Amino acid sequence: MADLGERLQSVRKRRGLTQRELAQASNVSVSLVRKIEQGERDDTRIETLRRMAAAMRDAVHAGHLARQADRIPKRFWAQASSPAR
């Protein structure tokens, strides 16, 4: 079974995030992300891991929304951005 660092790195890469992007989105240092992935840290706070997980979920949702946006007719965006009457 993969350890925490291996799992974190695997999920991060599948989500298309760099260590820097994950760190910024999670409000942690790049150094911390690197140390967790390399197994140098085994005392990471649960709240920190939750922020990382949320950041990776958000990356998936953002990618999904971007793909879906191409399928929505342009007239919808024009209506959605016009002021309410």
Summary of the structure (lengths in Angstrom):
residues: 85
radius of gyration: 17.4
end to end distance: 57.7
largest distance: 57.8
contacts: 192
relative contact order: 0.13
helix: 69%
strand: 0%
